[in-house]
Amino acid sequence: MLSAEFSGNYTHNIDPKGRVTIPAAYREALGYGFTIGLNNDFSAIALYPVDKWRDMSARLDRIPDSDARGMAYVRLIKAFSFTNQSLDGQGRVLLPAALRQKAGMDKAIRFAGMGRWLEIWDEDRFNEFCARSETDIGALLDYVNDRYYGNPNP
């Protein structure tokens, strides 16, 4: 299991064939056999190392087949996930056209480290997300502290 994590962000471009060069800072943490999919709210493409994808897949497998609404979520996540991916000799990976379309990607992109996985955003969409989130940073901090740490005011 890899101990490295994804942090920071980098700008880049998608080449005409739909490939991106993964920044060198992320390659070791990504490893071999990773999964390319969409993040949970379909706002970006996500690259999941084997261990993170295994954990996510196990959680999805706990949703019973008889739960139609739960299975709709599973279907969306699994149908737009491509397993056993690897980088080519130049450190590039093809981003499937269906994922680029769902994530609203054109050419300019932003890599964003998410700890245990890596997201790839359309540059404009990432900037808009950050601007919206930064205007509400106090409320976000309160939410995280209250929900996950039981301390609304650190």
C-alpha positions in Angstrom: 0.0 0.0 0.0 1.4 3.4 -0.9 1.9 5.9 1.8 2.2 9.0 -0.4 -0.7 11.3 -0.7 -2.0 13.7 -3.3 -1.8 17.4 -2.3 -1.4 20.7 -4.1 -2.6 21.6 -7.6 -1.2 22.0 -11.1 -2.5 23.5 -14.3 -2.1 21.6 -17.6 -3.7 21.0 -21.0 -5.4 18.0 -22.6 -3.7 17.1 -25.8 -5.7 16.6 -29.1 -6.0 12.9 -28.5 -7.5 13.3 -25.0 -4.3 12.5 -23.0 -2.9 14.4 -20.1 0.6 14.2 -18.6 0.3 13.4 -14.9 2.6 15.8 -12.9 5.7 14.0 -11.6 4.7 14.8 -8.0 1.6 12.6 -8.3 3.0 9.6 -10.2 4.4 7.5 -7.3 1.2 7.9 -5.3 -1.0 7.0 -8.3 0.9 3.7 -8.9 0.0 1.1 -11.4 -3.5 -0.3 -12.1 -5.3 2.8 -11.0 -9.0 3.6 -11.9 -10.2 6.6 -13.8 -13.8 7.7 -13.0 -15.8 10.6 -11.9 -15.8 12.1 -8.5 -18.9 11.7 -6.3 -20.7 14.8 -7.6 -19.6 14.4 -11.3 -17.8 17.8 -11.2 -14.4 16.3 -12.1 -12.5 13.3 -13.3 -11.0 11.3 -10.4 -7.9 9.0 -10.5 -8.1 6.4 -7.8 -5.1 4.3 -6.8 -5.8 0.6 -6.4 -6.2 0.8 -2.6 -8.7 3.7 -2.7 -10.7 2.2 -5.5 -10.8 -1.1 -3.6 -12.2 0.7 -0.5 -14.8 2.6 -2.6 -15.9 -0.5 -4.5 -16.3 -2.5 -1.2 -18.6 0.3 0.1 -20.6 0.3 -3.1 -20.9 -3.5 -3.0 -22.7 -3.2 0.4 -25.7 -1.5 -1.3 -28.3 -4.3 -1.9 -29.5 -5.0 -5.4 -33.1 -4.6 -4.1 -32.4 -0.9 -3.3 -33.2 0.7 -6.6 -32.2 4.2 -5.6 -28.9 3.0 -4.2 -28.2 0.9 -7.3 -28.8 4.0 -9.4 -25.9 5.6 -7.7 -23.8 2.4 -8.0 -24.6 2.2 -11.7 -23.5 5.8 -12.4 -20.2 5.4 -10.5 -19.3 2.0 -11.9 -20.5 2.7 -15.5 -18.2 5.7 -15.7 -15.2 4.0 -14.1 -12.3 2.5 -16.0 -10.1 0.1 -14.0 -6.6 -1.2 -14.5 -5.2 2.0 -16.0 -1.5 2.8 -16.3 0.7 5.7 -17.5 2.5 5.5 -20.8 6.3 6.0 -21.1 5.9 9.8 -21.0 3.7 9.7 -17.9 0.5 10.3 -19.8 -3.0 8.7 -19.5 -6.0 8.9 -21.8 -9.0 10.6 -20.3 -12.0 8.8 -21.8 -14.2 11.1 -23.9 -17.3 10.2 -21.9 -15.6 11.4 -18.7 -14.3 14.6 -20.3 -17.8 15.4 -21.5 -19.5 14.7 -18.1 -16.8 16.8 -16.3 -17.2 19.6 -18.8 -13.6 19.6 -19.9 -12.2 21.4 -22.9 -8.5 21.9 -23.0 -7.2 23.7 -19.9 -7.4 21.6 -16.8 -6.4 21.7 -13.1 -5.0 18.7 -11.2 -6.1 18.9 -7.5 -4.8 16.6 -4.8 -7.5 15.1 -2.6 -5.4 13.1 -0.1 -6.1 9.5 -1.2 -7.0 10.3 -4.8 -6.4 12.9 -7.5 -9.0 15.0 -9.3 -8.8 16.6 -12.7 -11.0 19.6 -13.2 -11.8 21.9 -16.1 -9.8 25.0 -15.3 -12.7 27.4 -15.4 -14.9 25.1 -13.4 -12.2 24.7 -10.7 -11.7 28.4 -10.4 -15.5 29.0 -10.1 -15.7 26.2 -7.4 -12.9 27.8 -5.4 -14.3 31.3 -5.6 -17.7 30.1 -4.4 -16.2 28.0 -1.6 -13.9 30.7 -0.4 -16.7 33.2 0.1 -18.3 30.6 2.5 -15.1 29.4 4.2 -16.3 30.2 7.7 -19.5 28.2 7.2 -17.5 25.3 5.7 -15.1 25.3 8.6 -18.1 25.3 11.1 -19.7 22.4 9.2 -16.5 20.3 9.1 -15.7 20.9 12.8 -19.3 20.2 13.9 -19.9 17.2 11.7 -16.6 15.4 12.0 -14.9 16.7 15.1 -17.8 17.5 17.4 -16.4 21.0 17.9 -18.3 23.8 16.1 -15.9 26.5 17.3 -12.2 25.3 17.4 
